[in-house]
Amino acid sequence: MASSPVLASQKVMKQPRLLAIANQKGGVGKTTTAINLATALAAIGQRVLLVDLDPQGNASTGLGVRRSVIRSSSYDVLFGDCEVYEAAVATKVPRLSVVPSSIHLSGAEIELVTAQDREYRLRQALRKPMPYDYVILDCPPSLNLLTLNALVAVDSVLVPLQCEFYALEGLSHLTKTVERVRRSFNAGLDIHGVVLTMYDQRNNLTAQVENDVRGHFGDKVYKTVIPRNVRLSEAPSFGLPAIVYDMKSSGSQAYIKLASEIIKREKQYKKQRAAINAA
C-alpha cells in the first residue's frame, strides 16, 4: 500500500465533479459501490479521489489503507486542519487516491453542532481546484451532519438501492432530504441516479422492486444493475476492490458498465449546461 500523499503541484489542477454515494439505510452496498465505482472510473482513465466519511472506515480498509499509516484523515479536512490533497493517500489502483476515515469522525457530529458554518465545512474544502476529475464521497448510513456536509458540498448524489420490500420508502426519505438541501444550502444539487444493488433475477420481489422504482423515477434509475455476487463480498477482506480482486466476476463487470453509463450521463449534462449558458 503506497502511503505517500498526492502532491497537488504534480498534477493539473481543476474543479472536479463531486459525487456523493448516499443512503440512510445500511447494508445496501453503499461502500461497495463507492469503492468499485471509483476503481472503474480510474480504470477508464479518470483521476479519482474517494473521500471516506464513514467513521467505520470500510472504504479505507477496502482499498488496503492500514490505520497505522494514516497521518491525516477526512476528519482533518472537515475541520480545516489540512488540505484535501495533503490527506490523500495513493492506492494500489493507478489514478485512484483515498482520503481515509478516522475514529475521530465518531465525535465529529457533536463538534459540528456548535461549529461556525457547520453545514459548509466540506464545501469549503472541496470547492476548489484539485488534481482530480472526480471526487466521490462515501457517506455514513444515516442522515446526520456528516451526510449533510456531503450533500451541501457535491454536485450530485448517487443512490444505491437494495432490491427489497422497503426500498421505495427509504428512497422517498432521501429524495425529500435532497430537496430540502437544495432549497436551503445547495441549489445545484440533484440526484445523478439510482443504482439497484444485490439484484437477484431469480427472485420475484427483485423484479417487483425494479418495476416500482423504474416506474416512479424513470430515467433516473441506471440501466446497469449490480447483482448479488460473492466476489463483491470477499474482496474487502483482501484490501482490494472487487474489480482488482476478480475483474471477470459478474459484480466487477457490472460496476465497469455502471462507470461507463455515468460517464455517458456526464457528457449529456455537459451538453445541457453548455446549452443553458449559451441561451
Backbone as CSV, one residue per row, in Angstrom:
resi,resn,N_x,N_y,N_z,CA_x,CA_y,CA_z,C_x,C_y,C_z
1,MET,0.851,-1.202,0.000,0.000,0.000,0.000,0.881,1.244,0.000
2,ALA,0.749,2.076,-1.023,1.514,3.318,-1.066,0.887,4.321,-0.120
3,SER,1.696,4.906,0.758,1.130,5.775,1.780,1.520,7.230,1.605
4,SER,2.261,7.547,0.540,2.686,8.926,0.358,1.532,9.796,-0.098
5,PRO,1.451,11.046,0.348,0.378,11.933,-0.075,0.519,12.283,-1.537
6,VAL,-0.621,12.619,-2.171,-0.630,13.015,-3.567,-0.417,14.513,-3.626
7,LEU,0.696,14.938,-4.163,1.028,16.360,-4.177,0.304,17.068,-5.316
8,ALA,-0.427,18.132,-4.971,-1.210,18.857,-5.967,-0.322,19.462,-7.043
9,SER,0.910,19.863,-6.671,1.781,20.527,-7.619,2.217,19.615,-8.756
10,GLN,2.024,18.293,-8.573,2.449,17.340,-9.585,1.368,17.105,-10.640
11,LYS,0.180,17.629,-10.457,-0.944,17.338,-11.340,-1.562,18.623,-11.873
12,VAL,-2.372,18.448,-12.928,-3.134,19.564,-13.468,-4.284,19.865,-12.516
13,MET,-4.421,21.125,-12.118,-5.440,21.500,-11.146,-6.715,21.964,-11.848
14,LYS,-7.859,21.506,-11.374,-9.153,21.924,-11.914,-10.228,21.607,-10.877
15,GLN,-11.424,22.125,-11.118,-12.537,21.806,-10.225,-13.132,20.461,-10.642
16,PRO,-13.022,19.451,-9.808,-13.556,18.138,-10.183,-15.070,18.077,-10.038
17,ARG,-15.664,17.064,-10.635,-17.066,16.757,-10.378,-17.146,16.072,-9.021
18,LEU,-18.106,16.493,-8.214,-18.250,15.990,-6.850,-19.511,15.141,-6.746
19,LEU,-19.344,13.877,-6.393,-20.469,12.948,-6.288,-20.503,12.324,-4.903
20,ALA,-21.682,12.283,-4.291,-21.860,11.604,-3.002,-22.577,10.280,-3.231
21,ILE,-22.104,9.237,-2.558,-22.807,7.947,-2.540,-23.550,7.900,-1.215
22,ALA,-24.867,7.983,-1.270,-25.615,8.162,-0.023,-26.886,7.319,0.016
23,ASN,-27.158,6.797,1.183,-28.426,6.157,1.512,-28.453,6.034,3.022
24,GLN,-29.520,6.510,3.648,-29.562,6.499,5.107,-29.681,5.098,5.675
25,LYS,-29.970,4.113,4.828,-30.095,2.734,5.277,-28.763,2.011,5.087
26,GLY,-28.354,1.252,6.077,-27.126,0.478,5.969,-27.352,-0.828,5.231
27,GLY,-26.265,-1.446,4.783,-26.352,-2.758,4.161,-26.911,-2.784,2.758
28,VAL,-26.823,-1.649,2.046,-27.394,-1.586,0.695,-26.312,-1.608,-0.388
29,GLY,-25.059,-1.775,0.019,-23.981,-1.791,-0.959,-23.400,-0.425,-1.236
30,LYS,-23.558,0.482,-0.287,-23.090,1.861,-0.486,-21.569,1.927,-0.606
31,THR,-20.852,1.367,0.362,-19.396,1.412,0.331,-18.839,0.547,-0.797
32,THR,-19.455,-0.592,-1.040,-19.048,-1.431,-2.173,-19.167,-0.657,-3.477
33,THR,-20.243,0.104,-3.599,-20.436,0.926,-4.794,-19.396,2.029,-4.864
34,ALA,-19.130,2.691,-3.748,-18.150,3.779,-3.736,-16.775,3.274,-4.171
35,ILE,-16.331,2.147,-3.600,-15.009,1.608,-3.901,-14.903,1.178,-5.357
36,ASN,-15.874,0.414,-5.813,-15.760,-0.174,-7.145,-16.103,0.803,-8.259
37,LEU,-16.972,1.760,-7.989,-17.216,2.799,-8.979,-15.985,3.676,-9.135
38,ALA,-15.369,4.039,-8.013,-14.142,4.839,-8.063,-13.051,4.098,-8.830
39,THR,-12.926,2.799,-8.564,-11.923,1.988,-9.256,-12.213,1.901,-10.752
40,ALA,-13.474,1.693,-11.093,-13.848,1.580,-12.508,-13.606,2.887,-13.249
41,LEU,-13.926,4.022,-12.629,-13.668,5.319,-13.261,-12.174,5.528,-13.464
42,ALA,-11.373,5.131,-12.472,-9.918,5.241,-12.605,-9.407,4.334,-13.721
43,ALA,-10.014,3.156,-13.853,-9.571,2.192,-14.857,-9.826,2.684,-16.284
44,ILE,-10.820,3.563,-16.460,-11.094,4.081,-17.809,-10.466,5.460,-18.013
45,GLY,-9.498,5.795,-17.151,-8.659,6.957,-17.405,-8.944,8.204,-16.599
46,GLN,-9.933,8.168,-15.685,-10.248,9.330,-14.864,-9.354,9.357,-13.620
47,ARG,-8.988,10.560,-13.189,-8.282,10.698,-11.913,-9.343,10.875,-10.816
48,VAL,-9.313,9.994,-9.832,-10.410,9.893,-8.869,-9.872,9.970,-7.443
49,LEU,-10.606,10.709,-6.607,-10.341,10.741,-5.170,-11.582,10.245,-4.449
50,LEU,-11.422,9.240,-3.607,-12.509,8.737,-2.784,-12.332,9.282,-1.367
51,VAL,-13.341,9.978,-0.855,-13.291,10.533,0.500,-14.168,9.671,1.402
52,ASP,-13.562,9.041,2.391,-14.270,8.157,3.309,-14.803,8.979,4.483
53,LEU,-16.115,9.197,4.515,-16.753,9.987,5.572,-17.436,9.131,6.633
54,ASP,-17.332,7.829,6.503,-17.977,6.923,7.441,-17.005,6.594,8.578
55,PRO,-17.368,6.856,9.835,-16.470,6.537,10.955,-16.026,5.081,10.988
56,GLN,-16.807,4.175,10.401,-16.411,2.765,10.372,-15.195,2.534,9.482
57,GLY,-14.983,3.419,8.500,-13.784,3.357,7.673,-13.706,2.185,6.719
58,ASN,-14.843,1.641,6.309,-14.807,0.460,5.448,-14.270,0.750,4.049
59,ALA,-14.509,1.959,3.555,-13.965,2.300,2.243,-12.444,2.376,2.291
60,SER,-11.913,2.830,3.408,-10.460,2.918,3.575,-9.833,1.532,3.627
61,THR,-10.354,0.668,4.489,-9.793,-0.684,4.607,-10.040,-1.492,3.337
62,GLY,-11.156,-1.215,2.668,-11.462,-1.916,1.426,-10.509,-1.568,0.302
63,LEU,-9.770,-0.472,0.464,-8.743,-0.093,-0.501,-7.332,-0.359,0.036
64,GLY,-7.262,-1.099,1.134,-5.966,-1.517,1.652,-5.255,-0.511,2.527
65,VAL,-5.956,0.518,3.002,-5.318,1.525,3.867,-5.270,1.004,5.299
66,ARG,-4.084,0.901,5.853,-3.921,0.481,7.242,-3.988,1.704,8.154
67,ARG,-4.675,1.568,9.258,-4.824,2.697,10.188,-3.470,3.215,10.672
68,SER,-2.477,2.321,10.728,-1.167,2.715,11.243,-0.442,3.709,10.336
69,VAL,-0.838,3.788,9.041,-0.141,4.685,8.117,-0.882,6.007,7.927
70,ILE,-2.059,6.131,8.555,-2.861,7.342,8.365,-2.253,8.501,9.157
71,ARG,-1.922,9.559,8.464,-1.395,10.775,9.096,-2.467,11.859,9.193
72,SER,-3.247,11.986,8.128,-4.367,12.937,8.102,-5.583,12.210,7.538
73,SER,-6.763,12.666,7.894,-7.982,11.949,7.519,-9.066,12.922,7.082
74,SER,-10.221,12.370,6.745,-11.353,13.214,6.371,-11.794,14.098,7.537
75,TYR,-11.537,13.658,8.760,-11.820,14.491,9.934,-10.994,15.779,9.868
76,ASP,-9.711,15.670,9.541,-8.833,16.842,9.466,-9.257,17.775,8.336
77,VAL,-9.712,17.193,7.213,-10.207,18.005,6.096,-11.476,18.741,6.507
78,LEU,-12.364,18.034,7.188,-13.640,18.606,7.612,-13.454,19.805,8.531
79,PHE,-12.443,19.739,9.406,-12.237,20.815,10.367,-11.113,21.765,9.969
80,GLY,-10.696,21.697,8.692,-9.771,22.680,8.149,-8.344,22.558,8.624
81,ASP,-7.963,21.387,9.152,-6.601,21.203,9.648,-5.615,20.846,8.539
82,CYS,-6.132,20.479,7.373,-5.255,20.211,6.232,-6.061,20.312,4.946
83,GLU,-5.352,20.454,3.823,-5.993,20.460,2.513,-6.304,19.019,2.100
84,VAL,-7.243,18.894,1.167,-7.644,17.558,0.721,-6.453,16.774,0.186
85,TYR,-5.642,17.418,-0.668,-4.532,16.699,-1.283,-3.487,16.270,-0.252
86,GLU,-3.428,16.975,0.891,-2.481,16.596,1.939,-2.918,15.319,2.654
87,ALA,-4.221,15.069,2.681,-4.751,13.871,3.345,-4.888,12.697,2.388
88,ALA,-4.783,12.960,1.084,-4.986,11.913,0.085,-3.834,10.913,0.086
89,VAL,-4.179,9.639,0.047,-3.206,8.552,0.038,-3.367,7.773,-1.263
90,ALA,-2.267,7.507,-1.945,-2.318,6.718,-3.171,-2.694,5.275,-2.847
91,THR,-3.444,4.634,-3.740,-3.825,3.234,-3.559,-3.090,2.365,-4.570
92,LYS,-3.381,1.074,-4.523,-2.785,0.143,-5.486,-3.372,0.318,-6.881
93,VAL,-4.464,1.049,-6.967,-5.122,1.278,-8.255,-4.561,2.548,-8.872
94,PRO,-3.978,2.486,-10.048,-3.482,3.708,-10.698,-4.586,4.749,-10.851
95,ARG,-4.244,6.012,-10.592,-5.151,7.171,-10.738,-6.243,7.223,-9.662
96,LEU,-6.174,6.355,-8.654,-7.161,6.384,-7.569,-6.463,6.638,-6.240
97,SER,-6.895,7.698,-5.539,-6.410,8.014,-4.195,-7.592,8.035,-3.232
98,VAL,-7.299,7.969,-1.948,-8.355,7.974,-0.939,-7.965,8.890,0.210
99,VAL,-8.941,9.645,0.700,-8.797,10.348,1.969,-9.413,9.433,3.018
100,PRO,-8.609,8.808,3.863,-9.127,7.785,4.765,-10.000,8.356,5.873
101,SER,-10.761,7.463,6.449,-11.594,7.809,7.594,-10.736,7.832,8.861
102,SER,-11.356,8.278,9.937,-10.676,8.321,11.234,-11.705,8.049,12.323
103,ILE,-11.261,7.444,13.394,-12.143,7.186,14.527,-12.695,8.489,15.102
104,HIS,-11.964,9.593,14.870,-12.413,10.896,15.370,-13.723,11.339,14.717
105,LEU,-14.058,10.771,13.557,-15.329,11.115,12.910,-16.527,10.727,13.767
106,SER,-16.337,9.766,14.653,-17.441,9.336,15.519,-17.952,10.492,16.375
107,GLY,-17.049,11.384,16.770,-17.462,12.527,17.580,-17.620,13.805,16.801
108,ALA,-17.438,13.721,15.476,-17.465,14.934,14.653,-18.828,15.617,14.674
109,GLU,-19.881,14.825,14.712,-21.214,15.423,14.679,-21.449,16.300,15.920
110,ILE,-20.985,15.847,17.067,-21.133,16.643,18.292,-20.331,17.939,18.171
111,GLU,-19.120,17.831,17.619,-18.279,19.015,17.443,-18.880,19.987,16.432
112,LEU,-19.542,19.446,15.410,-20.112,20.300,14.365,-21.318,21.099,14.842
113,VAL,-22.004,20.607,15.866,-23.232,21.264,16.336,-22.993,22.736,16.656
114,THR,-21.868,23.024,17.272,-21.575,24.408,17.676,-20.569,25.095,16.750
115,ALA,-20.169,24.421,15.671,-19.155,24.981,14.767,-19.758,26.044,13.850
116,GLN,-18.965,27.035,13.532,-19.400,28.065,12.587,-19.476,27.474,11.187
117,ASP,-20.525,27.861,10.432,-20.727,27.347,9.074,-20.676,25.826,9.051
118,ARG,-21.342,25.186,9.990,-21.198,23.746,10.169,-21.637,22.932,8.951
119,GLU,-22.615,23.441,8.185,-23.096,22.705,7.016,-22.178,22.847,5.815
120,TYR,-21.273,23.841,5.843,-20.466,24.170,4.665,-19.004,23.765,4.790
121,ARG,-18.655,23.023,5.817,-17.250,22.705,6.047,-16.631,21.938,4.867
122,LEU,-17.320,20.897,4.403,-16.788,20.118,3.285,-16.839,20.908,1.977
123,ARG,-17.870,21.690,1.819,-17.976,22.509,0.606,-16.773,23.448,0.487
124,GLN,-16.403,24.070,1.595,-15.250,24.965,1.595,-13.957,24.216,1.271
125,ALA,-13.882,22.962,1.667,-12.672,22.166,1.425,-12.600,21.621,0.002
126,LEU,-13.770,21.313,-0.583,-13.790,20.610,-1.866,-14.067,21.500,-3.070
127,ARG,-14.658,22.656,-2.855,-14.980,23.530,-3.981,-13.779,24.399,-4.329
128,LYS,-12.740,23.751,-4.803,-11.521,24.441,-5.200,-10.778,23.545,-6.186
129,PRO,-9.870,24.115,-6.973,-9.132,23.290,-7.938,-8.346,22.181,-7.251
130,MET,-8.417,20.980,-7.836,-7.705,19.817,-7.330,-7.220,18.983,-8.507
131,PRO,-6.290,18.073,-8.272,-5.748,17.268,-9.368,-6.580,16.025,-9.689
132,TYR,-7.920,16.168,-9.693,-8.800,15.029,-9.919,-9.907,15.398,-10.903
133,ASP,-10.406,14.374,-11.602,-11.581,14.542,-12.452,-12.863,14.343,-11.633
134,TYR,-12.808,13.378,-10.699,-13.964,13.073,-9.849,-13.532,12.962,-8.391
135,VAL,-14.350,13.512,-7.507,-14.222,13.265,-6.072,-15.513,12.584,-5.638
136,ILE,-15.373,11.395,-5.078,-16.525,10.591,-4.662,-16.539,10.495,-3.139
137,LEU,-17.667,10.836,-2.537,-17.791,10.831,-1.083,-18.624,9.629,-0.648
138,ASP,-18.029,8.770,0.184,-18.753,7.649,0.769,-19.339,8.108,2.098
139,CYS,-20.657,8.271,2.141,-21.330,8.848,3.312,-21.687,7.781,4.345
140,PRO,-21.873,8.189,5.604,-22.338,7.250,6.634,-23.764,6.797,6.322
141,PRO,-24.194,5.658,6.872,-25.555,5.168,6.633,-26.579,5.847,7.526
142,SER,-26.611,7.176,7.479,-27.596,7.953,8.247,-27.625,9.366,7.692
143,LEU,-28.688,10.080,7.988,-28.809,11.466,7.516,-28.378,12.401,8.648
144,ASN,-27.084,12.343,8.990,-26.550,13.172,10.063,-25.792,14.364,9.487
145,LEU,-25.056,15.078,10.341,-24.355,16.276,9.877,-23.203,15.958,8.925
146,LEU,-22.650,14.761,9.012,-21.615,14.368,8.058,-22.220,14.203,6.666
147,THR,-23.359,13.513,6.602,-24.044,13.350,5.316,-24.535,14.694,4.794
148,LEU,-25.050,15.537,5.685,-25.492,16.867,5.278,-24.341,17.664,4.683
149,ASN,-23.171,17.603,5.307,-22.000,18.284,4.757,-21.681,17.781,3.356
150,ALA,-21.807,16.488,3.158,-21.541,15.911,1.839,-22.545,16.419,0.813
151,LEU,-23.830,16.443,1.169,-24.868,16.877,0.232,-24.736,18.360,-0.111
152,VAL,-24.293,19.152,0.850,-24.083,20.579,0.592,-22.875,20.787,-0.309
153,ALA,-21.905,19.887,-0.237,-20.653,20.051,-0.980,-20.734,19.603,-2.434
154,VAL,-21.520,18.554,-2.723,-21.401,17.881,-4.013,-22.305,18.485,-5.088
155,ASP,-22.034,18.044,-6.319,-22.884,18.398,-7.456,-24.094,17.477,-7.539
156,SER,-23.877,16.189,-7.277,-24.933,15.191,-7.468,-24.811,14.063,-6.448
157,VAL,-25.918,13.341,-6.296,-25.981,12.198,-5.386,-26.266,10.933,-6.189
158,LEU,-25.511,9.899,-5.900,-25.788,8.580,-6.468,-26.323,7.708,-5.340
159,VAL,-27.468,7.079,-5.567,-28.149,6.337,-4.505,-28.144,4.833,-4.801
160,PRO,-27.401,4.035,-4.009,-27.512,2.580,-4.127,-28.798,2.130,-3.437
161,LEU,-29.546,1.265,-4.104,-30.845,0.847,-3.575,-30.949,-0.665,-3.624
162,GLN,-31.031,-1.278,-2.457,-31.166,-2.730,-2.396,-32.555,-3.139,-2.847
163,CYS,-32.633,-4.230,-3.581,-33.919,-4.703,-4.088,-34.671,-5.447,-2.984
164,GLU,-35.322,-4.677,-2.118,-36.075,-5.254,-1.011,-37.386,-4.504,-0.847
165,PHE,-38.241,-5.005,0.062,-39.617,-4.530,0.169,-39.712,-3.041,0.516
166,TYR,-38.868,-2.550,1.443,-38.983,-1.174,1.910,-38.096,-0.195,1.133
167,ALA,-37.629,-0.613,-0.034,-36.674,0.199,-0.785,-37.234,1.576,-1.148
168,LEU,-38.454,1.610,-1.676,-39.020,2.883,-2.118,-39.265,3.838,-0.965
169,GLU,-39.649,3.289,0.186,-39.896,4.144,1.349,-38.615,4.865,1.768
170,GLY,-37.514,4.112,1.846,-36.239,4.731,2.206,-35.778,5.736,1.175
171,LEU,-36.008,5.428,-0.101,-35.598,6.333,-1.168,-36.400,7.625,-1.123
172,SER,-37.675,7.532,-0.781,-38.505,8.742,-0.706,-38.015,9.669,0.399
173,HIS,-37.540,9.111,1.524,-36.984,9.934,2.604,-35.741,10.674,2.126
174,LEU,-34.894,9.963,1.385,-33.668,10.580,0.903,-33.959,11.670,-0.124
175,THR,-34.899,11.441,-1.005,-35.218,12.458,-2.012,-35.796,13.714,-1.360
176,LYS,-36.556,13.538,-0.286,-37.063,14.705,0.447,-35.917,15.473,1.095
177,THR,-34.941,14.739,1.620,-33.766,15.388,2.208,-32.996,16.157,1.151
178,VAL,-32.800,15.542,-0.007,-32.104,16.211,-1.116,-32.834,17.492,-1.505
179,GLU,-34.146,17.447,-1.542,-34.927,18.631,-1.900,-34.762,19.733,-0.859
180,ARG,-34.740,19.359,0.430,-34.550,20.353,1.482,-33.162,20.976,1.402
181,VAL,-32.162,20.152,1.138,-30.793,20.669,0.997,-30.710,21.597,-0.203
182,ARG,-31.380,21.240,-1.291,-31.374,22.074,-2.487,-31.990,23.447,-2.197
183,ARG,-33.074,23.462,-1.438,-33.759,24.727,-1.141,-32.950,25.601,-0.188
184,SER,-32.264,24.980,0.773,-31.652,25.751,1.850,-30.148,25.976,1.714
185,PHE,-29.432,25.033,1.061,-27.967,25.098,1.110,-27.265,24.977,-0.238
186,ASN,-27.828,24.184,-1.153,-27.099,23.838,-2.376,-28.076,23.757,-3.540
187,ALA,-28.309,24.897,-4.177,-29.331,24.987,-5.226,-29.031,24.099,-6.426
188,GLY,-27.761,23.753,-6.636,-27.403,22.950,-7.800,-27.452,21.451,-7.579
189,LEU,-27.794,21.013,-6.370,-27.778,19.592,-6.047,-28.878,18.838,-6.796
190,ASP,-28.516,17.678,-7.335,-29.531,16.814,-7.943,-29.173,15.357,-7.699
191,ILE,-30.110,14.470,-8.019,-29.853,13.037,-7.926,-29.324,12.584,-9.278
192,HIS,-28.066,12.180,-9.291,-27.439,11.733,-10.530,-28.123,10.474,-11.027
193,GLY,-28.396,9.564,-10.106,-29.080,8.338,-10.487,-29.238,7.385,-9.325
194,VAL,-30.072,6.373,-9.542,-30.327,5.316,-8.564,-29.811,4.013,-9.159
195,VAL,-28.984,3.296,-8.404,-28.464,2.012,-8.888,-29.023,0.890,-8.025
196,LEU,-29.628,-0.085,-8.670,-30.198,-1.223,-7.972,-29.080,-2.208,-7.623
197,THR,-28.967,-2.544,-6.339,-27.901,-3.429,-5.866,-28.478,-4.740,-5.333
198,MET,-27.579,-5.728,-5.157,-27.968,-7.050,-4.651,-29.119,-7.613,-5.473
199,TYR,-28.993,-7.448,-6.782,-30.037,-7.818,-7.735,-30.010,-9.325,-7.979
200,ASP,-31.146,-9.980,-7.782,-31.265,-11.421,-7.990,-32.439,-11.668,-8.926
201,GLN,-32.126,-11.947,-10.170,-33.194,-12.079,-11.164,-34.074,-13.307,-10.935
202,ARG,-33.628,-14.219,-10.064,-34.451,-15.396,-9.765,-35.526,-15.079,-8.736
203,ASN,-35.430,-13.915,-8.112,-36.337,-13.534,-7.031,-37.458,-12.655,-7.577
204,ASN,-38.683,-13.052,-7.351,-39.826,-12.280,-7.853,-39.894,-10.899,-7.224
205,LEU,-39.473,-10.782,-5.956,-39.502,-9.485,-5.278,-38.548,-8.511,-5.962
206,THR,-37.407,-9.013,-6.432,-36.451,-8.153,-7.128,-37.092,-7.508,-8.343
207,ALA,-37.800,-8.303,-9.135,-38.463,-7.783,-10.333,-39.531,-6.770,-9.960
208,GLN,-40.259,-7.028,-8.875,-41.313,-6.109,-8.443,-40.727,-4.772,-7.995
209,VAL,-39.637,-4.842,-7.204,-38.988,-3.617,-6.744,-38.437,-2.832,-7.934
210,GLU,-37.801,-3.525,-8.872,-37.256,-2.842,-10.046,-38.366,-2.130,-10.821
211,ASN,-39.476,-2.803,-11.035,-40.584,-2.180,-11.766,-41.116,-0.955,-11.036
212,ASP,-41.230,-1.060,-9.702,-41.736,0.066,-8.907,-40.784,1.255,-8.974
213,VAL,-39.494,0.988,-8.802,-38.511,2.067,-8.783,-38.407,2.728,-10.156
214,ARG,-38.352,1.918,-11.209,-38.265,2.492,-12.555,-39.550,3.229,-12.929
215,GLY,-40.699,2.711,-12.447,-41.954,3.394,-12.722,-42.045,4.744,-12.031
216,HIS,-41.426,4.856,-10.857,-41.504,6.082,-10.078,-40.437,7.089,-10.472
217,PHE,-39.211,6.602,-10.753,-38.089,7.511,-11.006,-37.621,7.538,-12.461
218,GLY,-38.186,6.683,-13.281,-37.919,6.739,-14.719,-36.447,6.644,-15.071
219,ASP,-35.978,7.591,-15.879,-34.607,7.570,-16.388,-33.558,7.843,-15.314
220,LYS,-33.979,8.257,-14.132,-33.010,8.463,-13.053,-32.415,7.133,-12.573
221,VAL,-33.086,6.033,-12.880,-32.582,4.719,-12.489,-31.631,4.231,-13.580
222,TYR,-30.404,3.901,-13.200,-29.428,3.427,-14.174,-29.904,2.117,-14.806
223,LYS,-29.559,1.931,-16.045,-29.875,0.668,-16.727,-29.077,-0.476,-16.109
224,THR,-27.858,-0.177,-15.696,-26.999,-1.185,-15.080,-27.515,-1.553,-13.689
225,VAL,-27.568,-2.839,-13.394,-27.910,-3.313,-12.050,-26.709,-4.093,-11.505
226,ILE,-26.569,-4.088,-10.187,-25.450,-4.768,-9.535,-25.961,-6.079,-8.936
227,PRO,-25.503,-7.206,-9.436,-26.044,-8.487,-8.966,-25.490,-8.890,-7.602
228,ARG,-26.171,-9.802,-6.953,-25.582,-10.454,-5.787,-24.390,-11.267,-6.288
229,ASN,-23.250,-11.077,-5.659,-22.036,-11.715,-6.152,-21.058,-11.921,-5.003
230,VAL,-20.605,-13.150,-4.819,-19.744,-13.460,-3.682,-18.408,-12.728,-3.769
231,ARG,-17.920,-12.433,-4.970,-16.645,-11.736,-5.113,-16.721,-10.319,-4.544
232,LEU,-17.863,-9.686,-4.658,-18.037,-8.348,-4.084,-17.916,-8.387,-2.571
233,SER,-18.348,-9.490,-1.969,-18.267,-9.643,-0.513,-16.879,-10.052,-0.054
234,GLU,-16.173,-10.834,-0.857,-14.852,-11.340,-0.476,-13.753,-10.282,-0.588
235,ALA,-13.847,-9.442,-1.614,-12.743,-8.538,-1.962,-12.264,-7.649,-0.803
236,PRO,-13.176,-7.028,0.002,-12.698,-6.132,1.067,-11.782,-6.804,2.080
237,SER,-11.950,-8.101,2.315,-11.104,-8.786,3.295,-9.658,-8.889,2.814
238,PHE,-9.446,-8.669,1.515,-8.098,-8.669,0.950,-7.583,-7.245,0.727
239,GLY,-8.380,-6.252,1.139,-7.981,-4.860,0.952,-7.945,-4.460,-0.506
240,LEU,-8.833,-5.043,-1.304,-8.848,-4.786,-2.748,-10.261,-4.504,-3.230
241,PRO,-10.416,-3.632,-4.225,-11.708,-3.518,-4.908,-12.004,-4.837,-5.617
242,ALA,-13.263,-5.172,-5.774,-13.623,-6.416,-6.469,-13.091,-6.427,-7.890
243,ILE,-13.022,-5.253,-8.509,-12.548,-5.152,-9.889,-11.085,-5.577,-9.995
244,VAL,-10.309,-5.361,-8.942,-8.915,-5.806,-8.915,-8.842,-7.258,-8.456
245,TYR,-9.655,-7.604,-7.488,-9.659,-8.955,-6.912,-10.063,-10.000,-7.955
246,ASP,-11.132,-9.703,-8.699,-11.583,-10.619,-9.762,-12.360,-9.811,-10.798
247,MET,-11.643,-9.300,-11.783,-12.263,-8.405,-12.761,-13.327,-9.107,-13.595
248,LYS,-13.223,-10.435,-13.745,-14.157,-11.160,-14.602,-15.461,-11.520,-13.907
249,SER,-15.542,-11.280,-12.611,-16.774,-11.624,-11.889,-17.930,-10.751,-12.359
250,SER,-19.136,-11.258,-12.159,-20.321,-10.520,-12.624,-20.462,-9.183,-11.911
251,GLY,-20.089,-9.127,-10.623,-20.173,-7.876,-9.873,-19.206,-6.838,-10.411
252,SER,-17.985,-7.255,-10.691,-16.978,-6.334,-11.227,-17.400,-5.810,-12.591
253,GLN,-17.869,-6.685,-13.450,-18.296,-6.274,-14.783,-19.469,-5.289,-14.710
254,ALA,-20.329,-5.490,-13.718,-21.468,-4.575,-13.557,-20.992,-3.170,-13.183
255,TYR,-19.999,-3.076,-12.291,-19.502,-1.752,-11.902,-18.741,-1.077,-13.047
256,ILE,-18.081,-1.843,-13.881,-17.430,-1.270,-15.059,-18.486,-0.689,-15.998
257,LYS,-19.582,-1.416,-16.177,-20.684,-0.911,-17.016,-21.318,0.331,-16.395
258,LEU,-21.457,0.327,-15.061,-22.041,1.486,-14.384,-21.171,2.719,-14.585
259,ALA,-19.855,2.563,-14.490,-18.943,3.691,-14.704,-19.100,4.254,-16.108
260,SER,-19.227,3.379,-17.093,-19.420,3.829,-18.479,-20.741,4.570,-18.633
261,GLU,-21.772,4.081,-17.958,-23.077,4.735,-18.028,-23.029,6.114,-17.367
262,ILE,-22.294,6.228,-16.268,-22.157,7.510,-15.581,-21.397,8.508,-16.451
263,ILE,-20.324,8.059,-17.098,-19.569,8.930,-17.999,-20.464,9.418,-19.136
264,LYS,-21.308,8.549,-19.645,-22.232,8.933,-20.712,-23.202,9.999,-20.225
265,ARG,-23.729,9.833,-19.006,-24.634,10.841,-18.436,-23.906,12.159,-18.211
266,GLU,-22.654,12.065,-17.796,-21.869,13.274,-17.564,-21.717,14.077,-18.849
267,LYS,-21.500,13.397,-19.951,-21.380,14.085,-21.240,-22.692,14.777,-21.610
268,GLN,-23.809,14.110,-21.313,-25.121,14.718,-21.575,-25.335,15.949,-20.706
269,TYR,-24.920,15.868,-19.431,-25.046,17.009,-18.524,-24.235,18.198,-19.029
270,LYS,-23.030,17.927,-19.517,-22.172,18.995,-20.017,-22.812,19.699,-21.214
271,LYS,-23.421,18.910,-22.090,-24.097,19.497,-23.252,-25.282,20.360,-22.810
272,GLN,-26.037,19.862,-21.829,-27.189,20.620,-21.318,-26.753,21.912,-20.670
273,ARG,-25.678,21.862,-19.849,-25.191,23.062,-19.184,-24.651,24.071,-20.208
274,ALA,-23.974,23.566,-21.230,-23.437,24.446,-22.270,-24.571,25.138,-23.018
275,ALA,-25.655,24.399,-23.288,-26.800,24.978,-23.988,-27.483,26.046,-23.146
276,ILE,-27.581,25.789,-21.825,-28.201,26.758,-20.910,-27.347,28.032,-20.835
277,ASN,-26.036,27.847,-20.747,-25.137,29.005,-20.654,-25.130,29.822,-21.926
278,ALA,-25.344,29.126,-23.064,-25.327,29.828,-24.343,-26.623,30.565,-24.628
279,ALA,-27.693,30.151,-23.931,-29.019,30.769,-24.186,-29.102,32.188,-23.654
